[in-house]
Amino acid sequence: MKDDAYAKAGVSIDRGNALIEAIKPAVKATKRTGLMGALGGFAGIFDLKACGYNDPLLISGTDGVGTKLKIALEANKHDTIGQDLVAMCANDILVQGAEALFFLDYYATSKLDVDVATSVITGIANACKDINCALIGGETAEMPGLYHDDDYDLAGFVVGAVERENLITGEHVQTGDAIYALPSSGLHSNGFSLVRKIVKDNNLSYNDTCPWDNAQTLGEALLEPTKLYANDIKGLLDTHKKNIHGMSHITGGGLLENIPRVLPDDLQMNLNHDAIFPLQPLFQWLQEKGGLTNEEMMRTFNCGIGFVIIAPASLKISDHVIGTIQAK
């Protein structure tokens, strides 16, 4: 069969079909209770009642991975960026106590590279499987007039649920509560425009040996995927029930911007800098090479803390307490 006009314009239906076939096993592995239908339909179907909820609230979120994609492209490493996408969305709804039920992805590119796209979407599926979240569908778009060369972009959308009585809003946060820190797995997916500038200003390649860890390349170190907190937090919620007053996912804006988002208007945080600094080697290197102040670090990066829990100091959720809550 001769190439059709659409293929000559740069869009291949055959490549799209090949991708669907390539990702079917990974997507099928994310099946969970409540999922109805199969990959390839016009819409995904999910049966909330089948999950056993009595009085559920739906919680949704959407996000991308920012310019971390540029490093994946330059390092030619695409197998971890999918977890970043899932984690950025699922960690956000986790803040309100929600279980991620299903996920949809959007993959846009100039010309579909089936191998690259398969690697990315398999990463998405594996991350979904890790937190028992169904990859229920998605969209792949070839747009040669909008994207160029090997560029691609990602967006994710997650829907979760929480029983009404278990919703966490931050309204119960009170004076004297402790701010417990959970470690990040690295930079996660924020601040990469600055990271890339620092790398460029220091004349480094992503294939160079990592300056703070000679066992890997710089690209491998920077592409460490965003940590999924769902399983850890579920255990804490099951154990401590109503004693967890608030939670925060440390994303763009760092510690200084994200923790206040979950506080009542009459309260503020009091961070203990000695519990945050000195930083881990990755962040120390960025601070030194970028000439950044402590405040700039805490407003841009997670500084090694990817998620925080606000709860009574007597609860002793972890030994890493980075501050307390006080009245304004």
N, C-alpha and C positions, 0 to 999 in steps of 0.2 A: 504493500500500500504506500502510495506517495505521501510525503509529509503534507499535512493539511495547512490551511492558512494560519490557524491559531499557533501551530508549532513553529511556523516560520516567523511569527511575531514574537516568539520567545517563551511561549507557555506550552508545556507538554502535559497533556492529560495522562499519557502513558507513564511518565515519571511519578505523577501523583498516585496512580493506581499501584505502581511498584512499591511506593512508600507504605501505603495501607497494608499491603501484603507483608511487608518486612516487619512492621510493628505489631501485627496482630497477636503473636504469642506473648509479647511483653504486656500489651494492654489487657489481654485475657487474664493474665495472672493477677490483675488488680481487682477482679470480681469480688464483691462482698455482699453481705445480706442487704437487700433493698434494691439492688441493681436489676433492672429489667431491660431486655433488648440486647442488641449486639452492635459492635462497631460498624459504621457505614451507613447508618440511617440518617435522617434529617435532624433528629433531635435525640437527646438522651432521656431516659425515663428512670425515675427513682421512686421506690415505694417507702415512704417514711414510716408508715405504720409497721411495716415488716421489721424495722429496726428495734421495735419495742418501746418507743417513746410514748409517754402518756399525755404530756402537755408541752409539746416542743415549740421552741422559737427557732426560726431559721436565721443563721448568721452567714453573711457572705463577704467575700473580699476579692480584690483583684490587684495584681502587681506585675512588675517585670524584673529584670536583673540589671538594668542600666548598662553602663559601658564596660562592665565586666565581660560582656560579649566580645569587645574588641581584643581583649587579652586572649580569650579562647580562640579567636580567629588567628591572631598572630602566633600563638603557641601551637596552633593546629591540634587543640585538645578540646573535645566536645562532649565527653562522656560524663562530666560532672555538673554542667551548667543547668541540666534539667532538674537536679535536686535543688539548686538555688531557686529556681522558679517555684517549685512546689513549696519549699520552706518559707519563702517570703510571703506567700499567700496563707498557708496553713498556720504559721506561727502568729500571724495577725489575728485570725479569728479565735485562736487558742486563748488569747488575752481575756476573752469574755467567757471562757470555760467551754467553748464549743468543740465538739468532735467533728473533724473534717469528714464529710460523707462522700462527696464527689468533686471531681476536678475536670476542667476543660482547658485546653491550651490553644494558643494561636501562634503559628509559625509562618513568618513572611520572609521572602527572599527574592533576589533577582532571578536566579536560575536554580531550580531545585537540585541539590546534590543529594541523592538518595542515601548514600552512606553517612554523610554528615547528619542529615535529618533523622535517620534511624538511630544514630548514636545519641542525639539530643533527646528524642522522644522516648527512647528506651530508658534514659536517665530519669525522665519525668515519671515513667511507669514504675520504675524501681523504687523511687521515693514515695510514690503513692502507696505502693504495696507495703512499704515499711511502716506506714501509719494507718493501714487498713482503710484507705481512701480509694474509691473506684475512679479510674480514668474513664470517664463516661463519653468523651467525645472531644472534638477539636476542629481546627480549621488550618489548612495549609494553603498558602497563597503565593503564586509566582507573579511578581510585578516588576518586570525589567525596566519599566519607565520610572519607577520610584526608588528601587534599590539598585546597587551597582556591584559588579564583580562578585566576590564571595560573601558579601554581607548578608546577614539574616537578623531578624528581630524576633523577640519572644514576648508573649504576654500570657498570664495565667488567671484563672477565675475559679474560686473554690466556694462551695456551699457546705455549711455544717449545721449542726443542731445542738441545742442544749435544753434540758428541761427548764421550764420557767423558774422553778424554785432554786435552780443552781446557777442562774445567770450571775456573772461577776461584772459589775459596772464601775467599781471604785468608790461608790457612795458610802461604803462602810469603813473606808480608810480613816484612821483616827490618829491623833497625836500620840507619839510614843511607839508607833508601829516601826518595825525594822524593815530595811530594804535588803532583801536577800538576793545575791547574784548567782546566776548560773553561767558557767563559762561558755564562750563562743568557740567555734572551730577555726577562727581566723577573722578575716575581714567581713565575712558574709557577703552581702551584695550592695554595699553602700560606700560612697567615697571614692569610687574608682576613677573619676575624672581627675581628682587630685593625685591619686596613686600613679596613674599613667603619666601625669606631668612630672612627678618626682623621678620616675624611671627614665623618662626622656631627658630631663635636665642632668641626670647623672650618667648619660651616655651608655645605658645598659640595654641589653636585649633580653627578651623573655626566655631565650634559650641559654642564657648565661647561668653559671652556678649561683644558687641563691646565696646572698651575702651573709645570712644568719643561719643557714642550714645547708652545708655542702653536700648533703645526701640527695638533694633534689635541685631542679632548675628553679629559677625565679618565677617562671610562668606556672609551674606546678604548685609552688608555695602560695602564690596569689590566687590560684583557682581552687584552693581547698573549698569544698562546697559548704553552703550554709547549713548549720545544724538544725535538725528536726527535733523539736522539743515535745511533741505530742505525747509520746510514751512516758517520758519522765514526769510531765505535768499531770497526766492522767493518774499516775500512782499517788502523787501528792494530793490531788483533789479527792481521790477515793479515801485517803487516810485522814485528811484534815477538814473535809467538808466545808462548813461555813466559816472556818477560821482564816481562810485566805481572803483578804479584803480587796486586793487589786493585783494586777499583773501588767507588765509592759514588755513589748518586743522592741529591742534596741536596734532601730533601723536608721534611715536618714535623719540627721539631726543629733545622732549619738545619745549619750546619757543625759545631756543637759536639756534636750528638747522632748524626749520620749517619756521619761518618767512623769513629768508634770501633766501630761495628757490624761492620766488616769486619776488625778487627785481632785478632791473637792476644792471649790474656789477659795475656801478659807484656810487651806493647808498648803505647806510647801515642803520640799525635801531639803535635808541637810546632809550633803555628801561628805564622807571622810576620805580625803584625797590619799591618805596613807594606806587605805585599803584598795586603792586603784593604781597608784604609782608606787614603785617603778613598774613600767609596763613590760609585757612579754617582748621578746627580741624582735618580732615582726613590727610591732608598733613602735618600739624604741628606734628601729632603723628608719621608719617613715618620719618620726618626729625629728630625728637628727638631720636626715637628708633633706627634709622639707622645711627645716627651720621653724617648726610649729610650737606654739605655746601649749601648756597643759590644757587651757580652756579651748583652744582650737582643736586639739585632739578629742576632747570630750564632746565637742559640738559636731564633729565630723565622723568619727569612727566609734565602734562599740568598745574599743579599748580592752578587748578580751572578755567582755560581758555581753552575752547575746540576749539575755532574758532576765527580768527581775520579778520577784514576788514580794508583795507588800503584805505583811502579816504581823501579829503580835510578837514581840521580842522573845516572849516565853515559849514560843512554838519551836524555836531552834531548828528550822527547816534545813539550814546548812550552816557551816562555820564561816562562810564568806558573806559577811554583812558589810555593805558599803555606805550605810547611812541610816538615818532615821527620819520620821515624819514629825514636823512641828507646826505650830500655828503661825500664821503670817503676822 
